[in-house]
Amino acid sequence: MDRARSMTGRLWQRLQEPYDIASLAVFRILFGLLMAGAVVRYVQMGWIRRFYVEPDFHFKYWGFEWVQAPPTWGVHLLFAAMFVLALCIAVGFFYRAAIVAFLVVFTYVELLDVTNYLNHYYQVTLLALLLCLLPVHRAWSVDAWRRPALRARTLPAWMTWLLRFQVGIVYFYAGLAKAGPDWLVHGQPLGIWLAARTDTWLIGPWLDEPWAALAMSWAGFLHDLLIVPLLMWGRTRPFAYAVLVGFHAATGYFFQIGVFPFLMITTALVFFSPGWPRRLWPGRLDRAEESSSGRVAAVASPGWRARAGVAAIGAYVVLQLVVPLRAHAYGGDVLWHEQGMRWSWRVMVREKQGTVTYSVRLPDGRETQVTPCKYLNRRQEREMAGQPDQILQLAHRIADDFRAQGYGEVEVRADALVSLNGRRPAPLVDPNVDLASVPDGLAPAQWVLPAPGGPPAALRRPAPRLAGAEGVRGR
Amino acid sequence: MRVIAGAGARALPATLFAFLVASCSGSGGEDGNAPARRAVLASVGARAVLPTYRAFRDAASSLQGATATHAASLEGADLQAARDAWAAAMEEWQKAELMQFGPAGPRTTPGGEEMRADIYSWPTVSPCRVDIETVAETYEDEALLAAEPVDVRGLDALEYLLFQEETTNACPLTVDINASGAWADLGDEEVLRRRARYAEAVAALVAAKASDLVEAWEPSGGDFLGALAGAGEGSPVYATSQDALNAVSDALWYLDTETKDMKVGQPAGIANCLQETCPEALESKFARRSKEHVVGNLQGFALVFRGGPDGDPESEGFDGLLMRLGSDAEALAADMNAAIDAAFLETGGVEGSFYDALASDPQPVRDVHAAVKGVTDLLKTQFMALLDLEAPQRGAADND
């Protein structure tokens, strides 16, 4: 009992140990700048209109159906606000208000349409949530400049470790997600993707070699699993970080993954020793903080508030560890049925192409087909075609529309064919099930059919074509 | 140990040099995906697209002559000759509908000049607008007519002008040509005379656009053919062979949305139609050649997918590319070719026109829909997956 108490005490001491604030201040600055850049990119690409204004129908997250899209001017206003707030975060101007408002606005925009879900947007939400708790504006910020009493040279160690956890968990689960036969044995879907990039300068001609896909699959797997321990160990850290930069630069070059590489490259800096920015610019940065008050008091035994705080953070950590694992509770292949896919850091592990047609049966027996393009743009349609919960949502919307037109209770069935990692297309949902009568929810979806068996497509490198070779049509 | 390290250090530049030499020469040069994809692009351009455009240009030229003859004589035999010439031109153009990339494609796509809409604007059609222009005699000024919206100066307007038997108009009574009595004042003979003259003017515009389109592709002209075949190798339009392949595959999706859903599904009462059938949704309402149009679309699809006409041993299409990628892709190529053949068979099996079939027994038209769906299901799933293609108009969007 005493030993346990002593260990808890030591842990408390370690968590409260003063760490240089420099690393977290830089984290804040880079995070803010990156988010501002991401908003600018969204505007440049015309995505605000295409993703949030043009679609007549938005897919909702379960439990967040009440989140409604604002009018066009409102969407633009939200993105303008995000840009300003991101800059406020970067310079530390009314930081506390800015980061909370940014979290609210960013999360609201993300909740508008499930088809916009990306793992790195989820990571941004979580990082913003954590930054709401951390006083990372106590150095190198307008707030600290205006209010000397706010300034601090150190922050408790747990703050750095919490951010390290948040960054590290992405790599860990992304690595774990790759531990499957498609990725490690067959080199898919990387094989498909790399074969389409053989115009790449210098290395292009090798990218469609089967060994290249397999080698890069294993490299990605090992990178994701090992990068965090290697970043934690001082002796390997600089090399690991160089590898990390190279890895993200390569994936950013080959695949359109937006700010994801930049987000990971910048946030992974949190693994360096907390004072690394001061060593980068010795003297100047130190002088700027000479008036710091060093606000971390001597470590005392935790009071009830501290205990509650520890419990809350502990619960958050456990939640982050458990949520990505929930897919295993559903059984089957998560890449196929998608239950538990979101928020589980399964990053770039599947190539899915599908087509969906709905059949509507009226109470009088008449039948008609409805194509998703009546409701969705191509981007939404592509995302929806491989995701059963979205197929279900659109089925409900179609039923609602027929009901509103006075046709009564209609039955809606879906003919959904999907190819996973190049396999022959197979039906994703049971075409005999009336989806209009199936409630949305978290329970295992019995109406989703099992994943097709067998290995993914095996692609070989095309050999030179023989002149006059007979085709499959027997020409 | 030091000796080994020293040898390794000396070997490193040599290894790097060998790597660079090998990469500069390509891992084989003529093999690999990029050259294979460029071979498909070159074949599609030279053996499918350009011959189709040339054939259409020639047919459009004949159509121009036939409509001029009819406008001059107003004889029934000349009208029939003009109708036949329209049908012949349309046969070629329906193949070209599946080739809407480059100059024929939308301006939002690489190299797009929207030339297609100037030639055939369906489903944007408006017989009423054509009647309004008939009253206004806009067609007497070529420049004025060319500046009018596309739905009054393409093959679709021509169909109405040549095949509409009635001398009534397609506008509601509230429209000015009816409310003012301008249409009624023309009389039957004048309506027929003006329509013949209008058809001649439209045919001239279409023929000119057809020549422009061929010129944009010809190596001696705009050389879009070179831009396509040289994708990823200094092409001014396509940075990579994959970009170009994606543009070509985008055009193939016409068979899904336009052919399957709009031209067959809706009239057959399968999609977006709550009646037994919806014949008013057929593409060719006046010439009643909707079935032939679908056949043309399938021919265009087959031409692009197979990289040229059947029997041409030099053609290299998507099917050939798939065959070279291994047994899984080879099976897909065989499946798609079989599905295309089945769609041809079902369409050819419809007795008479789609109009007739829908009136008597719509099932054969529904079978056409199912057969075309057999092609598009494969196109939209495994085909897109194996070649890492993106759906058209998806636009750039991030992944992860």
Interface residues (C-beta under 8 A of the other chain):
Chain A: M45 G46 W47 R50 F51 L118 N119 H120 I192 W193 A195 A196 R197 T198 D199 L202 I203 G204 P205 W206 L207 D208 E209 F255 Q256 I257 G258 V259 F260 V347 M348 E351 K352 Q353 G354 T355 T357 L362 R366 T368 Q369 V370 T371 C373 K374 N377 R378 R379 E381 R382 A385 L417 V418 S419 N421 G422 R423 R424 P425 A457 A458 L459 R460 R461 P462 A463 P464 R465 A467 G468 A469 G471 V472 R473 R475
Chain B: L20 S23 G26 S27 G28 E30 D31 G32 N33 A34 P35 A36 R37 A39 G232 A239 T240 S241 Q242 T257 D261 G265 G269 I270 A271 N272 C273 L274 R306 D310 G311 D312 P313 E314 E316 D319 G320 L321 M323 R324 L325 G326 S327 D328 A329 E330 A331 L332 A333 A334 N337 K373 T376 D377 L378 K380 T381 Q382 M384 A385 L386 L387 D388 E390 A391 P392 Q393 R394 G395 A396 A397 D398 N399 D400
